[in-house]
Amino acid sequence: MTTIKCLSQLLQNPKQKNIAILYLNTNALQTKQIPENPINNDSVKTLSKQGLLGEALEALFLTNQRGIQTDSYTYASLLQGCTGLKSLRKGKLVHAHIIQTGFGPNGYLDTKLVIMYAKCGALKDSRQLFDEMSERNVVTWTVMIGVYAKNGHREKALALFDQMQKTGIEPDQYTFASVLPSCVGKTALERGRGIHEEIIERGFESDAFVTSALLDMYAKCGSLEEARQVFDKSPVLDAVSWSAMIGGYVQNGMFEEALRLYWKMQSAGVKPNTFTFASVLPACASLGFLEDGKRVHEDIVRAGVQSDVFVGNSLVDMYAKCGSTEDARYVFDRMPSRNVVSWTSMISGYVHNGQLSEAVKLFEETPDPNVISWTAMIAGYLQNGVVDEALKLFEKMPERDAISWTAMITGYAQNGCFDESLQLFQQMYLSSVKPISETFAGILPACANSAGLCKGMQLHGFIIKIGLEANLFVGNALVDMYAKCARVEDASEVLAKMLTRDVISWNSMIAGYTQSGHFEKALKFFSQMQLTIIKPNSNTLASILPACANLAALHDGKHIHEYIIRSGYQSDVYVGSALVDMYAKCGSIDDARKVFDKMPTGDVVIWNAMIVGYAVHGYGNEAIHLFELMQCSNAKPDLVTFLGVVSACCHAGLVDDGRNYFNCMIKDYNMTPTLNHYGCMVDLLGRAGFLIEAQDMINKMPVEPDVAVWGSLLGACRIHINTELAEYVAGRLFELDPKNASHYVVLSNIYATAGRWDDVEKVRKMMKERKVMKVPGTSWIEINKQVYAFLTGDKSHPDIDKVYAKLDSLFGQMKEAGYFPDRNFALHDVEEEQKEHILCRHSEKLALAFGLMHTTPGMPIRIVKNLRVCGDCHSAIKFISKIVEREIVVRDAIRFHHFKSGQCSCRDFW
């Protein structure tokens, strides 16, 4: 009988008319012939199992017409078929038939209906049926909980889980496995732990499904330690459990741990499955471990799953990210079936390795490229800086979605085309394409500067209006924008409103505090981060170590170094260079060298950190020796390298060497010196007394000298008391930077040293008229994990009377040893005796006396000063180092001074 005839008969029957109408409206059935005989429940079930839903439904109507009553198992088979094919229309037709035929309440069928509606995406219908059920068993509850969890309705899943237990239904292992995916994020971790306790109480902890769900839950919450505890305690571990643990490590960026666990899985005799391979290959890709990736590939071939498209895509991605596009293409060409991900992975692989022409060629070969393929190619052009071609391709796209607009907007921003990025965002909005969270994450970096801040704040207002401020990606971008604009309070306010935070959230805030000079807040924030489930990564560590360096907080720096070793980041070049810099700036150059010696020497960054470290300590010969070693390595010197070497020569007074390396940079390495290089050379020549040569270099510079260059020459005038040149240079500095107090102070000091007190008064009057505030001399010392600050002439410290008494005692011993105060550095027009009193109250002397009072004899003392150390303090500290038999390290605004046994590492050249 044909479909039309069947429908005609149904329409003539009042009882079955509604079914026929639904049948017609849904356009659900196919017009294929069904054999007249046999037509019964078994034939309906057979057709349903074969996936022939249209034929099965026709057979259903025929059986009903012939007076054969449909049983619950037949309906269940049909519903299961609709669920498998996600055919909501046919599922509704079956449901209508159940109602029309007067089939009574049936818990078994009701559960099947709940599942069908849920898995076909009709959550409201599914929940309505669930609520209308007269009786619910553990299966029904579990299905509904699982549906909510899988569709991201976590709160509803957890609420239903609680409601289930209140009704007296006890959860089984499948219930727990269904509800655990809802416990994701920092706020839900505690709930997940509570459910874990229930699992243990009910004895389900050894169940494979529950184990995998627990592993996945803890991993997604970032609590890898707890995940590993579950894994290690599980009596039975199948491939699913191993894959879940490996995947958890990968999700949290612990790629080496993921790889180690994979090899351990092999040793344990557990055979990997497709999910295992798809989890471990990204670890190889992220680490760039090509050989390990090839070994995994061999395992894939042995397992016989190389034809799986999911595994094939992961292999293509791994080879491409490890730099082997030939192997990636070999896998790609031999894949029996490819999807859009396959083509996109290969195109992206070519792009990643700079083979843009190959990417273009493959894109042109892509069969029926969709919006994803087009977007991948556009991103390829943008990543290689070919902005114009990207725009041409974007304009040719047959259709554009939010992702393609976002790729273009983000690409413009990454290529420095900030105005174009903002304009394109405006076009997107006018095109009625709704921005997604990634759109804002892509465009906000275009506003991360003082010029773009106003537009960024306008975007922030729009973000609030559409309710995306709490979104993780958008929140991170906002925090980063405000932090880079030194608006750390605004950044902190955004962070506080974010519902969830990841490592990027914390990193942006820590970097913001550090870059804006709020070093103590950065350390405090880092401590808060360590109390959360979010683990610091290499970027976190590279951001927080400069805060320790600037505060000279050696204890904190060492504590972070210990964490770096425990976490396995000691071989990361950026973390290593930050460590070298931290130890160097904290005065511990030996520890800096120890870190350097353990690092891979192929990257210029680590060499630069050590050379610059030697430079600020005045160890010119050591810096030069290291530079010579670098030239024999695989690392190629860059502009920073030569700046460090010339700076080292400057601090050590190695004038000829400095000239030679400056010329070597230009002639041998074909590099163009920057203003910093010229400033360093001016400083080198000026300190050594070659003032005319230094001035001549400024006059012949191919670029306009900046404040730093003129400032170096003014500093040289102070050393050699050249008032005439100083007046000229100071005049230039007042024009360029009229609010900088240091230039006025240096000129005033030159006048004072020359005894020109009237001119000193003129400079001070000029500062007052221009509202220029002098920065007070301040010194810091760290004792027992606490940092103490002292101002020149300080009277506020609770132990200040004892400090002055200690200094008086020291001055008596110093004078007996031959010390005589250099009153030229008491830059005030007062009596000679009062000048000596002023010198006694310089901040570095106060900090030193306090340190001697509160540290163990023989222990080194480290002091940081915000200004340059004066000549009298330099002389005094040399005497004190010999009297107290201590090493005293002072870091001033320019360099380090290591005082020991009456001598200084600078050899009185600073």
C-alpha positions in Angstrom: 0.0 0.0 0.0 1.4 3.5 -0.9 1.8 6.3 1.6 -1.0 8.3 0.0 -3.5 5.4 0.3 -2.5 4.8 3.9 -3.0 8.5 4.7 -6.3 8.6 2.9 -7.7 5.8 5.0 -6.3 7.4 8.2 -8.0 10.7 7.3 -11.3 8.9 6.8 -11.0 7.5 10.4 -11.8 10.2 12.9 -9.7 8.5 15.6 -6.6 8.6 13.4 -7.2 11.9 11.6 -4.8 13.9 13.8 -2.0 11.4 13.2 -2.4 11.8 9.5 -2.4 15.5 9.6 0.8 15.4 11.7 2.2 12.9 9.3 1.6 15.3 6.4 2.8 18.4 8.2 6.2 16.9 9.3 6.9 15.6 5.8 8.5 12.8 7.7 7.9 9.7 5.6 9.3 8.4 2.4 7.2 7.1 -0.4 8.7 3.7 -0.7 6.6 0.5 -1.0 6.3 -1.7 2.0 5.7 -5.4 1.5 2.0 -6.3 2.1 3.1 -9.4 4.1 4.2 -9.9 6.7 3.2 -6.7 8.5 3.5 -6.9 12.3 5.4 -5.5 15.2 8.6 -7.5 14.4 8.7 -6.0 10.9 8.4 -2.5 12.4 11.2 -3.2 14.8 13.4 -4.7 12.0 13.0 -1.7 9.8 13.6 0.6 12.7 16.9 -1.1 13.6 18.0 -0.8 10.0 17.5 2.9 10.2 14.6 2.9 7.7 12.4 5.1 9.9 10.1 6.2 7.1 9.3 2.6 6.1 9.1 1.6 9.8 6.5 4.3 10.4 4.4 3.2 7.3 4.5 -0.3 8.6 3.4 1.0 12.0 0.3 2.6 10.5 -0.5 -0.6 8.5 -0.3 -2.9 11.5 -2.7 -0.5 13.3 -5.1 -0.5 10.4 -5.0 -4.3 10.3 -6.0 -4.5 14.0 -2.6 -5.5 15.3 -1.9 -3.8 18.6 1.4 -2.1 18.8 3.4 -3.2 21.9 5.7 -1.1 24.1 8.9 -2.7 22.7 7.9 -1.7 19.1 7.4 1.9 20.2 10.6 1.8 22.1 12.5 0.5 19.0 11.0 3.3 16.9 11.9 5.9 19.5 15.4 4.6 19.8 15.8 4.8 16.0 14.6 8.4 16.1 17.0 9.2 18.9 20.0 7.6 17.0 19.2 9.6 13.8 18.2 12.7 15.9 15.0 12.9 13.9 12.7 15.0 16.1 9.9 15.2 13.6 9.6 11.4 13.3 9.9 11.1 17.0 7.0 13.4 17.5 5.0 11.3 15.0 5.6 8.2 17.1 4.7 10.1 20.2 1.4 11.2 18.6 0.7 7.6 17.6 1.2 6.5 21.2 -1.2 9.1 22.4 -3.8 8.5 19.6 -3.9 4.8 20.2 -4.7 5.3 23.8 -1.6 3.6 25.1 -1.7 4.0 28.9 1.0 5.4 31.2 4.2 3.3 30.8 7.4 4.1 32.7 9.5 2.3 30.1 8.1 4.2 27.2 8.0 7.5 29.1 11.7 7.1 29.7 12.4 6.5 26.0 10.4 9.6 25.1 12.3 11.7 27.6 15.6 10.5 26.1 14.3 11.0 22.5 13.3 14.6 23.1 16.4 15.4 25.0 18.9 14.0 22.6 17.0 15.6 19.7 17.6 19.0 21.3 14.0 19.6 22.6 15.0 20.1 26.3 11.7 21.8 27.3 9.6 19.0 25.9 11.8 16.5 27.5 11.5 18.2 30.9 7.7 18.6 30.5 7.3 14.8 29.9 9.6 14.1 32.8 7.6 16.4 35.2 4.3 14.7 34.0 5.5 11.2 34.7 3.5 9.5 37.4 6.5 7.3 38.4 10.2 7.9 37.8 12.9 5.4 38.4 16.7 5.9 38.7 17.1 5.6 34.9 14.7 8.4 34.2 16.3 10.7 36.7 19.8 9.8 35.4 18.8 10.5 31.8 17.4 13.9 32.7 20.4 14.9 34.8 22.8 13.7 32.0 20.9 15.7 29.4 21.1 18.9 31.4 24.8 18.3 32.1 25.7 17.6 28.5 23.9 20.7 27.3 25.7 23.0 29.7 22.8 23.5 32.2 24.9 22.6 35.1 22.9 24.3 37.9 19.7 22.5 36.7 21.6 19.2 36.6 22.8 19.6 40.1 19.4 20.8 41.3 17.8 17.7 39.8 20.4 15.5 41.4 19.5 16.9 44.8 15.7 16.6 44.1 16.1 13.0 43.1 17.6 12.1 46.4 15.0 14.0 48.3 12.3 11.8 46.7 14.0 8.7 48.0 15.6 7.5 44.7 19.2 6.5 45.3 21.7 7.3 42.6 23.6 4.5 40.9 27.0 4.6 39.2 25.5 6.0 36.0 23.8 8.8 37.9 27.1 9.9 39.4 28.9 9.6 36.0 26.1 11.8 34.6 26.1 14.5 37.2 29.9 15.0 37.6 30.3 16.9 34.3 28.3 19.7 35.9 30.9 20.2 38.6 33.2 22.4 36.4 34.9 25.6 37.5 36.3 26.9 40.7 32.8 27.5 42.3 31.7 23.9 41.5 34.9 22.1 42.7 33.7 21.9 46.3 30.4 20.4 45.1 32.3 17.9 43.0 34.4 16.9 46.0 31.1 16.4 48.0 29.7 14.1 45.3 33.0 12.3 45.3 32.6 11.6 49.0 29.1 10.2 48.3 30.6 7.9 45.6 33.0 6.5 48.1 30.3 6.0 50.7 28.1 4.1 48.2 31.1 2.0 47.0 31.1 3.1 43.4 34.7 4.5 43.4 36.0 1.4 41.5 33.5 1.7 38.7 35.2 2.5 35.4 32.5 5.0 34.3 32.6 6.8 37.6 36.4 6.9 37.6 36.5 8.5 34.2 33.9 11.0 35.2 35.9 11.9 38.3 39.1 12.3 36.4 37.4 14.5 33.8 35.8 16.6 36.5 39.0 17.3 38.5 40.9 17.9 35.3 38.4 20.5 34.1 38.6 22.2 37.5 42.4 22.4 37.2 42.9 20.1 40.2 45.3 17.7 38.6 46.7 16.5 41.9 43.2 15.2 43.0 42.7 13.7 39.5 45.9 11.8 39.8 45.0 10.6 43.3 41.7 9.1 41.9 43.7 7.6 39.0 46.4 6.1 41.2 43.8 4.6 43.7 41.6 3.1 41.1 41.8 -0.8 41.2 40.8 -1.2 37.6 42.0 1.2 34.9 40.7 0.8 31.4 41.7 2.7 28.2 38.9 5.3 29.0 40.4 6.1 32.4 43.9 6.4 31.0 42.7 8.6 28.2 40.8 10.8 30.6 43.9 11.3 32.7 46.1 12.0 29.7 43.5 14.4 28.3 43.3 16.2 31.7 47.0 16.8 31.6 46.8 18.2 28.1 43.8 20.4 29.0 45.9 22.0 31.7 49.0 22.5 29.6 51.0 19.7 31.4 52.1 18.1 28.1 55.2 16.3 29.4 53.2 14.6 32.1 50.6 13.6 29.5 53.4 12.0 27.4 54.9 10.3 30.4 51.6 8.8 31.3 51.0 7.6 27.8 54.3 5.6 27.8 53.4 4.3 31.3 50.0 3.1 29.8 51.9 1.2 27.2 54.1 -0.4 29.8 51.0 -1.4 31.8 49.8 -3.4 28.8 46.6 -1.3 28.3 45.8 -0.8 24.6 45.2 2.8 23.6 42.0 3.7 21.8 41.2 6.5 19.4 40.5 8.9 22.2 43.9 8.1 23.8 45.7 8.9 20.5 43.6 12.0 20.0 44.6 13.2 23.5 48.3 12.4 23.4 49.1 13.8 19.9 48.3 17.4 20.9 50.8 17.0 23.7 53.5 16.0 21.2 52.4 19.0 19.0 52.6 21.5 21.9 56.0 20.3 23.0 57.3 20.0 19.4 58.4 16.4 20.2 58.5 15.1 16.6 60.1 11.8 17.5 57.6 11.0 20.2 54.8 11.9 17.7 56.3 9.4 15.2 56.3 6.7 17.9 52.7 7.4 18.7 52.0 7.2 14.9 53.5 3.7 14.9 51.3 2.7 17.7 48.3 4.0 15.8 49.2 1.8 12.8 49.7 -1.2 15.0 46.2 -0.5 16.6 44.7 -0.3 13.1 43.0 3.0 13.6 44.9 5.1 11.2 41.8 5.3 9.0 39.8 7.0 11.7 39.3 10.6 10.6 39.6 12.0 14.2 43.0 10.3 14.6 44.1 11.3 11.2 43.3 15.0 11.8 45.3 14.8 15.1 48.2 13.3 13.2 48.1 16.0 10.5 48.0 18.7 13.2 50.9 17.1 15.2 53.2 16.8 12.3 52.4 20.4 11.1 53.0 21.9 14.6 56.3 19.9 14.9 57.4 21.6 11.7 57.2 18.5 9.5 54.7 19.5 6.8 55.9 16.7 4.5 54.8 14.1 7.1 51.5 16.0 7.7 50.8 16.0 3.9 51.7 12.3 3.7 49.1 11.5 6.3 46.6 13.9 4.8 46.9 12.4 1.3 46.4 8.8 2.6 43.3 9.5 4.7 40.4 7.4 3.3 37.9 10.1 4.3 38.4 13.7 5.1 36.2 16.3 6.7 36.5 20.0 6.9 38.8 19.7 9.9 41.2 17.7 7.8 41.5 20.3 5.1 41.6 23.1 7.6 44.3 21.4 9.7 46.5 20.9 6.7 46.0 24.5 5.5 46.7 25.8 9.0 49.8 23.6 9.1 51.2 25.2 6.0 50.4 28.6 7.4 52.1 27.8 10.8 55.3 26.8 8.9 55.3 29.9 6.7 54.4 27.9 3.5 51.7 30.4 2.5 51.8 29.4 -1.2 51.2 25.8 -0.4 48.3 26.8 1.9 46.8 28.9 -0.9 47.2 26.0 -3.4 45.5 23.5 -1.0 42.7 26.0 -0.3 42.0 26.2 -4.0 41.8 22.4 -4.1 39.4 22.2 -1.2 36.1 20.6 -2.3 33.2 22.8 -1.5 35.0 25.0 1.0 32.7 26.2 3.7 33.0 29.2 6.0 35.6 27.4 8.2 37.9 26.7 5.2 37.6 30.3 4.1 38.3 31.6 7.6 41.4 29.4 7.9 42.9 30.8 4.8 42.1 34.4 5.8 43.8 33.7 9.1 46.8 32.3 7.2 47.2 35.5 5.2 46.9 37.6 8.4 49.4 35.5 10.4 51.9 36.0 7.6 51.3 39.8 7.5 49.6 39.7 4.1 46.7 41.9 5.2 45.6 43.1 1.7 45.2 39.5 0.4 43.3 38.6 3.5 40.9 41.5 2.9 40.4 40.5 -0.7 39.5 36.9 0.3 37.3 38.1 3.0 35.3 40.3 0.6 35.0 37.3 -1.8 33.5 35.0 0.8 30.1 33.7 -0.3 28.9 33.9 3.3 30.4 35.3 6.5 29.7 34.4 10.1 30.8 35.9 13.3 33.9 33.7 13.3 35.1 35.0 10.0 34.5 38.6 11.0 36.3 37.9 14.2 39.3 36.4 12.4 39.6 39.5 10.2 39.2 41.9 13.1 41.7 40.0 15.3 44.2 39.8 12.4 44.1 43.5 11.8 44.8 44.1 15.5 47.7 41.6 15.5 49.3 43.3 12.5 49.1 46.7 14.2 46.2 47.9 12.0 44.3 49.1 15.0 42.1 51.7 13.3 41.1 49.2 10.6 40.3 46.7 13.2 37.9 49.1 14.9 36.4 50.1 11.6 35.8 46.5 10.7 34.1 45.9 14.0 31.8 48.8 13.2 31.0 47.3 9.8 30.3 43.9 11.5 27.8 45.5 13.8 26.1 47.4 11.0 25.9 44.1 9.0 23.6 42.8 11.8 26.2 40.1 12.6 26.2 39.7 16.4 29.7 39.8 17.9 30.7 36.8 19.9 33.0 36.7 22.9 36.1 36.0 20.7 35.3 39.2 18.7 35.8 41.3 21.7 38.8 39.3 22.8 40.3 40.1 19.4 39.5 43.8 19.1 40.2 44.9 22.7 44.0 44.5 22.2 43.7 47.3 19.6 42.6 49.6 22.4 45.5 48.6 24.8 47.3 51.9 24.5 46.7 55.4 25.7 45.4 56.5 22.2 42.8 53.7 22.1 41.7 53.6 25.7 38.7 55.8 25.1 37.4 53.5 22.4 38.2 50.5 24.6 36.0 52.0 27.4 33.2 52.5 24.9 33.5 48.9 23.9 33.4 48.0 27.6 30.1 49.8 27.9 28.7 47.9 24.9 30.0 44.6 26.4 28.1 45.4 29.7 25.0 46.2 27.7 24.9 42.8 25.9 25.9 40.9 29.1 29.3 39.6 28.2 31.4 41.3 30.9 31.6 38.2 33.0 32.6 36.0 30.1 36.0 34.5 30.6 37.5 35.5 27.2 36.0 39.0 27.2 36.9 39.5 30.8 40.5 38.5 30.2 40.8 40.9 27.2 39.4 43.7 29.3 41.7 43.1 32.2 44.7 43.0 29.8 43.6 46.2 28.0 43.2 48.2 31.3 46.4 46.7 32.7 48.5 47.6 29.6 47.1 51.2 29.9 48.2 51.3 33.5 44.6 51.4 34.7 45.2 48.6 37.2 42.2 49.6 39.4 39.9 49.3 36.5 41.5 45.9 35.6 41.0 44.7 39.1 37.4 45.8 39.1 36.7 43.8 35.9 38.5 40.8 37.3 36.3 40.9 40.5 33.2 40.6 38.3 34.3 37.6 36.3 32.4 34.4 37.3 35.4 32.2 36.4 39.1 32.9 36.0 41.8 31.0 34.3 45.6 31.3 34.2 45.4 34.1 31.6 43.2 36.2 34.0 45.7 36.0 36.7 48.7 36.5 34.4 47.2 39.7 32.9 46.6 41.2 36.3 50.1 40.2 37.6 51.8 41.6 34.5 49.7 44.8 34.8 50.8 45.4 38.4 54.4 44.7 37.5 54.5 46.9 34.4 52.9 49.8 36.2 55.3 49.6 39.1 53.0 48.1 41.7 55.5 45.4 42.6 54.2 44.6 46.1 50.7 44.3 44.8 51.9 41.9 42.1 53.6 39.7 44.7 50.5 39.8 46.9 48.3 38.8 43.9 50.6 36.0 43.0 50.3 34.7 46.6 46.5 34.8 46.2 46.7 32.8 42.9 48.7 30.1 44.7 45.8 29.6 47.0 43.4 28.8 44.1 43.1 25.8 41.9 44.8 27.7 39.0 48.4 26.8 38.7 51.0 29.4 37.6 52.5 28.7 34.2 55.6 30.0 32.4 54.0 33.3 31.6 53.0 33.8 35.2 56.5 33.2 36.4 58.1 35.3 33.8 55.8 38.2 34.9 56.2 37.9 38.6 60.0 37.5 38.8 60.6 41.2 37.6 58.5 42.3 40.6 60.9 40.5 42.8 63.8 42.0 40.9 62.6 45.6 41.2 61.9 45.2 44.9 65.2 43.3 45.4 63.0 40.7 47.2 65.5 37.9 47.1 63.6 35.7 49.5 60.5 35.8 47.4 62.5 35.3 44.3 64.2 32.2 45.8 60.8 30.9 46.8 59.5 31.2 43.3 62.6 29.6 42.0 61.8 26.5 44.1 58.3 26.4 42.7 59.8 26.6 39.2 62.0 23.6 39.8 59.0 21.6 41.3 56.8 22.5 38.4 59.4 21.6 35.7 59.7 25.1 34.2 63.5 25.5 34.8 64.3 24.8 31.2 61.9 27.4 29.8 64.1 30.1 28.2 61.8 33.0 29.2 61.5 31.8 32.8 65.2 31.1 32.9 66.1 34.6 31.6 63.7 36.1 34.2 65.4 34.2 36.9 68.9 35.3 35.8 67.6 38.9 35.7 66.0 38.5 39.2 69.1 37.2 40.8 71.3 39.8 39.1 69.0 42.7 40.2 68.8 41.3 43.7 72.6 41.5 43.9 73.2 37.7 43.7 75.2 37.5 40.5 76.7 34.1 41.4 73.2 32.6 41.6 72.3 34.2 38.3 75.3 32.5 36.7 74.3 29.1 38.2 70.9 29.4 36.6 72.5 30.5 33.3 74.9 27.5 33.3 72.0 25.1 33.6 69.9 26.6 30.7 70.0 25.6 27.0 72.3 28.0 25.2 70.6 28.2 21.9 68.4 31.2 22.6 69.8 34.8 22.5 67.4 35.8 25.3 69.2 33.8 28.0 72.6 35.1 26.9 71.3 38.7 26.9 70.0 38.3 30.5 73.4 37.2 31.8 75.4 39.8 29.8 73.1 42.6 31.1 73.4 41.1 34.6 77.2 41.4 34.5 76.8 44.9 33.1 74.8 46.3 36.0 77.2 44.8 38.4 80.1 46.5 36.6 81.8 43.1 35.6 82.9 44.3 32.2 85.5 41.6 31.6 83.1 38.9 32.5 80.4 40.3 30.1 83.0 40.5 27.3 84.1 36.9 27.9 80.5 35.7 27.9 79.9 37.6 24.6 82.9 35.8 23.1 81.5 32.4 24.2 78.1 33.4 22.7 79.7 34.0 19.3 80.9 30.4 19.4 77.4 29.1 20.2 74.2 28.8 18.0 72.8 32.0 19.4 73.1 35.1 17.2 73.8 38.4 19.0 71.0 41.1 18.6 70.7 44.7 19.5 70.0 43.9 23.1 73.2 41.9 23.3 75.4 44.8 22.1 73.6 47.2 24.4 74.5 44.9 27.3 78.2 44.6 26.2 78.6 48.3 25.6 76.9 49.0 28.9 79.2 46.6 30.7 82.2 48.4 29.2 80.7 51.7 30.4 80.3 50.6 34.0 83.8 49.1 34.0 85.5 52.1 32.3 86.6 49.9 29.3 86.5 52.8 26.8 88.4 51.1 24.0 86.5 47.9 24.2 83.2 49.8 24.2 84.2 51.7 21.1 85.2 48.4 19.4 82.0 46.6 20.2 79.9 49.6 19.1 81.7 49.6 15.7 81.5 45.8 15.5 77.7 46.0 15.8 77.6 48.4 12.8 80.2 47.0 10.5 80.4 43.2 11.3 76.7 42.6 12.1 75.1 45.3 9.9 73.0 46.6 12.7 71.7 50.1 13.1 72.2 51.5 16.6 69.2 52.7 18.5 69.0 55.7 20.8 69.8 53.4 23.7 73.1 52.4 22.1 74.0 56.0 21.4 73.0 57.0 25.0 75.2 54.2 26.3 78.2 55.3 24.2 77.7 58.9 25.3 77.7 57.7 28.9 80.9 55.6 28.4 82.8 58.5 26.8 81.5 61.1 29.2 82.3 59.1 32.4 85.9 58.6 31.1 86.3 62.3 30.6 85.9 62.4 26.8 83.2 65.1 26.9 84.0 66.7 23.6 83.9 63.3 21.8 80.6 62.5 23.6 79.1 65.8 22.5 80.4 65.2 18.9 78.7 61.8 18.8 75.4 63.4 19.8 75.8 66.0 17.1 76.5 63.4 14.4 73.7 61.0 15.5 71.4 60.1 12.5 68.4 60.4 14.9 67.3 63.2 17.2 68.8 62.6 20.7 66.3 61.9 23.4 66.2 62.6 27.1 68.3 59.6 28.0 71.1 60.6 25.6 71.3 64.2 26.9 70.9 62.9 30.5 74.0 60.7 30.1 76.0 63.7 29.0 74.7 65.8 31.9 75.7 63.0 34.3 79.2 63.2 32.9 79.3 66.9 33.4 78.5 66.3 37.1 81.4 63.8 37.4 83.9 66.2 35.8 82.3 69.5 37.1 81.9 71.0 33.6 79.4 73.8 34.4 79.5 75.4 31.0 78.6 72.3 29.1 76.2 71.3 31.9 74.2 74.5 31.5 73.8 73.9 27.7 72.8 70.3 28.2 70.4 71.1 31.0 68.7 73.7 28.8 68.0 71.0 26.2 66.7 68.6 28.8 64.4 71.3 30.3 62.9 71.7 26.8 62.4 68.0 26.2 61.3 66.9 29.7 60.4 70.0 31.8 58.7 68.0 34.6 61.6 65.6 35.3 63.1 66.6 38.6 66.3 64.7 38.2 67.8 67.1 35.6 67.2 70.1 37.8 68.8 68.2 40.7 71.9 67.2 38.8 72.4 70.8 37.6 71.9 72.1 41.1 74.4 69.6 42.4 77.0 70.7 39.8 76.5 74.3 40.9 76.7 73.3 44.6 79.9 71.4 44.1 81.4 74.4 42.3 80.2 76.6 45.2 77.8 78.6 43.0 75.1 78.8 45.6 73.2 81.7 43.9 72.8 79.5 40.9 71.6 76.6 43.1 68.9 78.9 44.5 67.9 79.9 40.9 67.4 76.2 40.0 65.4 75.6 43.1 63.2 78.6 42.4 62.8 77.4 38.8 61.6 74.0 40.1 59.1 75.7 42.4 57.7 77.9 39.7 57.3 74.9 37.3 55.9 72.8 40.1 58.6 70.2 39.7 58.8 68.0 42.8 62.2 66.4 43.8 62.1 62.7 44.4 63.3 62.0 47.9 66.2 59.7 48.4 64.9 56.3 49.6 66.6 53.1 50.4 65.1 49.7 51.1 66.4 46.6 52.9 64.8 43.2 53.3 65.2 41.5 56.7 63.3 38.3 57.7 61.0 38.4 54.6 60.0 42.0 55.4 61.1 45.1 53.4 61.9 48.3 55.3 62.2 51.7 53.7 64.2 54.7 54.9 64.1 58.3 53.6 67.0 60.7 53.8 66.8 62.4 57.2 64.2 59.9 58.3 62.5 60.5 61.7 59.4 58.3 61.2 60.9 54.8 61.8 60.1 53.4 65.3 63.8 52.5 65.8 65.3 55.6 64.3 67.0 56.8 67.5 68.8 53.5 67.8 69.7 53.7 64.1 71.3 57.1 64.5 73.1 55.9 67.7 74.5 53.0 65.6 75.6 55.4 62.9 77.4 57.6 65.5 79.2 54.6 66.8 80.2 53.6 63.3 81.4 57.1 62.4 83.7 57.1 65.4 85.3 53.8 64.2 85.5 55.0 60.6 87.3 58.2 61.5 89.8 56.2 63.5 90.4 54.1 60.4 91.0 57.2 58.3 87.6 58.1 57.0 87.0 61.8 56.4 83.5 63.0 55.3 83.4 64.5 51.8 81.4 67.6 52.5 81.1 68.4 48.7 78.2 65.9 48.7 76.3 67.9 51.4 74.7 70.1 48.8 73.5 72.8 51.0 74.9 76.3 51.8 75.4 75.7 55.5 78.3 75.5 58.0 80.8 72.7 57.6 79.8 70.9 60.8 76.1 70.9 59.7 77.1 69.4 56.3 78.6 66.5 58.1 75.4 66.1 60.0 73.4 66.0 56.7 75.8 63.4 55.2 75.1 61.1 58.2 71.4 61.0 57.4 71.5 59.8 53.8 69.0 57.0 53.3 71.5 54.2 52.4 73.5 54.9 55.6 70.3 54.6 57.7 69.3 51.3 55.9 72.8 49.9 56.4 72.8 50.7 60.2 69.4 49.1 60.6 70.6 46.0 58.7 73.7 45.7 60.9 71.4 45.9 64.0 69.0 43.2 62.9 71.1 40.6 61.0 73.5 37.9 62.1 77.2 39.0 62.1 78.9 37.9 58.9 75.7 37.8 56.9 75.7 39.8 53.6 73.6 43.0 53.6 71.6 44.1 50.4 70.3 47.6 50.0 68.4 49.2 47.1 68.4 52.9 46.5 66.1 54.8 44.1 68.8 57.4 43.3 72.5 57.2 42.6 74.7 56.6 45.6 76.6 59.7 46.5 80.4 59.8 46.8 80.5 60.2 50.5 78.2 57.2 51.1 80.3 55.2 48.7 83.4 56.0 50.7 81.7 55.4 54.0 80.3 52.0 53.1 83.8 50.9 52.0 85.1 51.7 55.5 82.1 50.0 57.1 82.5 46.8 55.1 86.0 46.5 56.5 85.1 47.4 60.1 82.2 44.9 60.3 83.7 42.3 58.1 80.7 42.0 55.9 79.8 42.0 52.2 77.5 44.9 51.5 75.7 45.1 48.2 74.1 48.4 47.2 71.9 48.7 44.1 71.4 52.3 43.1 69.5 53.8 40.1 72.4 52.9 37.7 74.3 49.8 38.9 75.4 47.5 41.7 78.2 48.1 44.1 79.7 45.2 45.9 81.6 46.4 49.0 84.0 43.9 50.7 87.1 44.4 52.9 87.2 48.1 52.2 87.0 47.8 48.4 84.1 48.2 45.9 83.6 46.2 42.7 83.3 49.4 40.7 86.9 50.3 41.5 85.6 53.8 42.2 84.5 54.2 38.6 80.8 54.9 38.6 
